[in-house]
């Protein structure tokens, strides 16, 4: 299949070739509606602008800095995959780095980006609003993902409460009465919100049930350790809800190794819907991280073009994906 050209983009967006060029190279000179149509056409057609055709007068690196808590695992690979797809379509490159839980190390990672990128996408669920405001340079356009609100930045966040509500309701409807929660790392925004949502949803939907929250760190091993603790301490439970898919998969493997049937004896569910969860038939909450990554890049590029309208917090509603790991209790 032939690569899309700038004329293909113009036809798709119903504008002139000159308008496409202005929307990509001098976005502040075109109307927001036109710019949005062009950017959408670029994404749809996977158009990659020819670097040599850019005006030499544009003082831009055409690079986007991406700082994440981790660069390993399917969750982050899906996020980066979406970013890379959108960035390539818009003629940008990604510069990746890791943001550590330590605020000083996080600031060091961000300082390394200065002068090398046009804008920044940061995922910092472990940092407070004050820390984010302190370490993200005020003059640098930035988009936050799953981070605390801070410094008037545009932020994309998963609606953890709605996702957990739907998952607990699903488990209750399938006869589960004692749901154990394996939490994420201490201080992590997503982990805090998911644990709180589990607590409130269980109290509302399963009044009088025993609430058990076990510590975790988003790793497969944490899921295994949680099952070991439950079995050794003889804590009664008929369902496990882990704060992410990797812990849920670790818990599911540990249960089966002990001869327990999933879902006949114990139902297991996670959060995120990573590709491995689909392969192993795990019920989970899908947050479409690749789409969130793509959306973050598209919005940042729009902001780089002078679009100031979208500096707010956007809650992304996740959906429940039911698979075989949470069948009706035996």
C-alpha positions in Angstrom: 0.0 0.0 0.0 1.4 3.4 -1.0 2.3 5.9 1.7 -0.1 8.8 2.1 0.9 12.1 0.6 0.1 15.6 1.7 -2.5 15.7 -1.1 -4.2 12.7 0.4 -4.4 14.5 3.7 -5.9 17.6 2.0 -8.6 15.6 0.3 -9.4 13.7 3.6 -9.7 17.0 5.6 -11.5 18.8 2.7 -8.9 21.6 2.7 -6.1 22.9 0.4 -2.6 21.5 0.4 -1.4 24.9 1.6 -3.8 24.7 4.6 -2.4 21.3 5.5 1.2 22.7 5.3 0.2 25.6 7.6 -1.6 23.4 10.0 1.5 21.2 10.4 4.2 23.8 10.3 2.5 27.0 11.6 -0.6 25.8 13.4 -1.3 29.2 15.0 -2.0 30.6 11.6 -5.1 28.4 10.8 -8.5 28.1 12.5 -8.8 25.6 15.3 -11.5 23.7 13.4 -9.3 23.4 10.3 -6.3 22.3 12.4 -8.3 19.6 14.1 -9.5 18.3 10.8 -6.0 18.1 9.4 -4.6 16.4 12.5 -7.4 13.9 12.4 -6.7 13.2 8.7 -3.0 12.8 9.4 -3.7 10.3 12.2 -6.3 8.4 10.1 -4.0 8.1 7.0 -0.8 7.5 9.1 0.8 10.4 7.1 4.5 11.2 7.8 5.6 14.7 6.7 8.8 14.8 4.7 11.4 16.3 7.0 13.2 18.0 4.2 10.1 19.9 3.2 9.9 21.8 6.5 10.9 25.4 6.6 14.4 25.9 8.0 13.1 29.0 9.8 11.0 26.9 12.2 13.0 26.6 15.4 11.7 23.4 16.6 13.2 20.0 17.5 10.0 18.2 16.5 10.7 15.9 19.5 8.3 15.2 22.4 9.7 14.2 25.8 8.0 11.3 27.5 8.7 10.6 31.1 7.1 7.5 32.7 7.4 5.7 36.0 8.7 2.6 34.2 9.6 1.6 30.7 9.1 -2.1 31.1 5.9 -4.3 31.0 3.0 -4.5 28.7 1.1 -1.6 30.3 3.8 0.9 29.4 4.6 -0.7 26.1 0.9 -0.2 25.1 1.1 3.4 26.2 4.3 4.1 24.3 2.9 2.3 21.2 0.0 4.6 21.0 2.2 7.7 21.5 4.7 6.5 18.8 1.9 5.9 16.3 0.4 9.4 16.8 3.8 11.1 17.0 5.0 9.5 13.7 1.8 10.6 12.0 2.3 14.1 13.1 6.0 14.3 12.2 7.4 14.1 15.8 9.9 11.8 17.5 9.7 10.6 21.1 12.5 11.0 23.6 11.8 8.5 26.5 13.0 8.6 30.1 12.0 7.2 33.5 10.5 9.3 36.2 11.5 7.9 39.6 9.4 8.0 42.8 12.0 10.3 44.3 11.1 13.9 43.4 14.8 14.9 43.0 15.5 12.1 40.6 12.3 13.0 38.7 13.4 16.6 38.4 16.8 15.4 37.1 15.0 13.3 34.4 13.0 16.4 33.4 16.0 18.7 33.3 17.6 16.4 30.9 14.8 17.1 28.5 15.2 20.9 28.5 16.2 22.3 25.1 15.8 18.9 23.4 12.0 18.7 23.2 9.2 21.0 22.1 6.8 19.6 24.8 6.5 17.0 27.4 4.1 14.1 28.3 4.6 12.9 31.9 3.0 10.1 33.9 3.7 10.7 37.5 1.1 9.0 39.7 3.6 8.9 42.6 4.1 12.6 42.8 1.9 15.2 44.6 0.5 18.3 42.8 3.0 20.5 44.5 5.9 18.3 43.3 4.6 18.2 39.8 4.3 22.0 39.7 7.8 22.3 41.1 9.6 20.0 38.7 7.7 20.5 35.4 9.2 23.7 33.8 6.3 26.3 33.6 7.3 27.5 30.1 7.3 23.9 28.7 4.0 22.8 27.2 3.1 19.6 29.0 0.3 16.9 29.2 -0.1 14.8 32.3 -1.4 11.2 32.2 -2.8 9.5 35.4 -1.2 12.2 37.5 -2.4 14.5 40.3 -3.9 17.8 39.1 -1.2 20.4 39.1 -0.2 23.8 37.7 -3.1 24.1 35.3 -1.7 21.5 33.0 -4.0 19.5 30.7 -4.4 16.0 32.3 -5.8 12.7 31.0 -6.9 10.4 33.8 -8.7 7.1 34.0 -11.9 7.2 36.0 -10.8 4.5 38.5 -14.0 4.8 40.6 -16.3 3.9 37.7 -14.1 1.1 36.6 -14.0 -0.5 40.1 -17.7 0.0 40.7 -18.5 -1.9 37.5 -16.1 -4.7 38.4 -17.3 -5.2 42.0 -20.9 -5.1 40.7 -20.1 -7.8 38.2 -18.5 -10.0 40.9 -21.4 -9.5 43.3 -23.9 -10.4 40.5 -22.1 -13.7 40.0 -22.5 -14.7 43.6 -19.2 -13.5 45.0 -19.5 -12.3 48.6 -15.9 -12.0 50.0 -13.8 -10.1 47.5 -10.1 -9.6 48.4 -8.3 -6.6 47.0 -4.6 -6.6 46.1 -3.5 -3.0 46.2 -0.8 -1.2 44.2 2.3 0.6 45.6 1.9 3.0 48.4 1.6 6.7 47.3 0.6 5.7 43.7 -2.5 7.8 42.7 -4.1 4.9 40.7 -3.5 2.5 43.5 -5.0 4.8 46.1 -8.1 5.5 44.0 -8.7 1.9 43.1 -8.4 0.8 46.8 -10.8 3.5 47.9 -13.3 2.6 45.2 -13.1 -1.1 46.2 -13.9 -0.2 49.8 -16.9 2.0 48.9 -18.3 -0.3 46.3 -18.0 -3.3 48.5 -19.7 -1.5 51.4 -22.5 -0.4 49.1 -23.0 -3.6 47.1 -22.0 -6.3 49.7 -23.0 -4.8 53.1 -21.6 -6.8 56.0 -18.9 -8.5 53.9 -15.4 -8.7 55.2 -13.1 -6.2 53.5 -9.5 -7.4 53.0 -6.9 -5.2 51.3 -3.4 -6.8 50.9 -0.3 -4.8 49.9 1.1 -5.1 46.4 3.4 -3.4 43.9 1.9 -4.0 40.5 4.2 -7.0 39.9 3.2 -10.6 39.1 5.1 -11.8 42.2 3.0 -9.5 44.5 -0.1 -11.4 43.2 1.5 -14.7 44.1 2.6 -13.5 47.5 -1.0 -12.3 48.3 -2.4 -15.7 47.6 0.2 -17.3 49.8 -0.7 -15.0 52.6 -4.4 -15.7 52.2 -4.0 -19.4 52.2 -1.5 -19.5 55.1 -3.6 -17.2 57.3 -6.8 -19.1 56.3 -8.6 -15.9 55.3 -11.9 -16.8 53.6 -12.4 -15.4 50.1 -14.2 -16.3 46.9 -12.9 -13.5 44.6 -9.7 -11.6 44.0 -9.6 -8.1 42.5 -6.1 -6.9 41.9 -5.2 -3.3 41.2 -3.6 -4.2 37.9 -3.5 -7.2 35.5 0.0 -8.4 36.3 -0.9 -9.0 40.0 -4.2 -10.6 39.0 -2.4 -13.0 36.6 0.1 -13.8 39.4 -2.8 -14.6 41.7 -4.5 -16.7 39.1 -1.4 -18.8 38.5 -0.8 -19.2 42.3 -4.4 -20.4 42.8 -4.2 -23.0 40.1 -0.9 -24.3 41.3 -2.6 -24.9 44.7 -5.3 -26.9 43.0 -8.0 -24.3 43.2 -10.3 -23.8 40.3 -10.6 -20.4 38.7 -13.4 -19.3 38.5 -15.2 -22.3 40.0 -13.7 -21.8 43.5 -12.2 -18.3 43.2 -12.9 -15.6 40.7 -10.0 -13.4 39.6 -10.1 -9.9 38.0 -7.6 -7.2 37.2 -7.4 -3.7 35.8 -5.8 -2.3 32.6 -6.5 -5.0 30.0 -3.0 -5.6 28.8 -2.5 -8.0 25.9 -1.5 -10.8 28.2 -4.8 -10.5 30.0 -6.7 -11.1 26.8 -4.5 -14.2 26.0 -5.1 -15.7 29.4 -8.8 -14.9 29.5 -8.7 -12.6 32.5 -11.7 -10.4 33.4 -10.5 -6.8 33.7 -11.2 -3.1 33.3 -10.0 -1.9 29.9 -8.4 1.5 29.8 -7.1 1.4 26.2 -3.7 2.8 27.1 -2.6 2.9 23.5 -5.5 5.3 22.7 -4.7 7.4 25.7 -1.1 7.6 24.6 -2.1 8.7 21.1 -4.6 11.2 22.4 -1.9 12.7 24.7 0.4 13.3 21.7 -2.4 14.7 19.6 -3.4 17.2 22.3 0.1 18.2 23.0 0.8 19.0 19.3 -2.4 21.0 19.3 -1.1 23.0 22.3 2.2 23.5 20.6 0.2 25.0 17.8 -1.4 27.6 20.1 -4.5 25.7 21.2 -5.1 26.8 24.8 -8.7 25.6 25.1 -8.0 22.1 26.4 -6.1 22.8 29.6 -8.3 20.8 31.9 -8.7 17.4 33.5 -10.3 14.9 31.3 -11.6 11.7 32.9 -11.5 8.7 30.6 -14.2 6.2 31.2 -13.0 2.6 31.3 -15.1 -0.4 30.4 -15.6 -3.8 31.9 -14.4 -6.7 29.9 -15.8 -10.0 31.1 -13.8 -13.2 30.4 -13.7 -16.7 31.8 -11.8 -15.9 35.1 -14.9 -14.6 36.8 -17.6 -17.2 35.9 -20.5 -18.0 38.3 -19.4 -19.4 41.6 -19.5 -23.2 41.8 
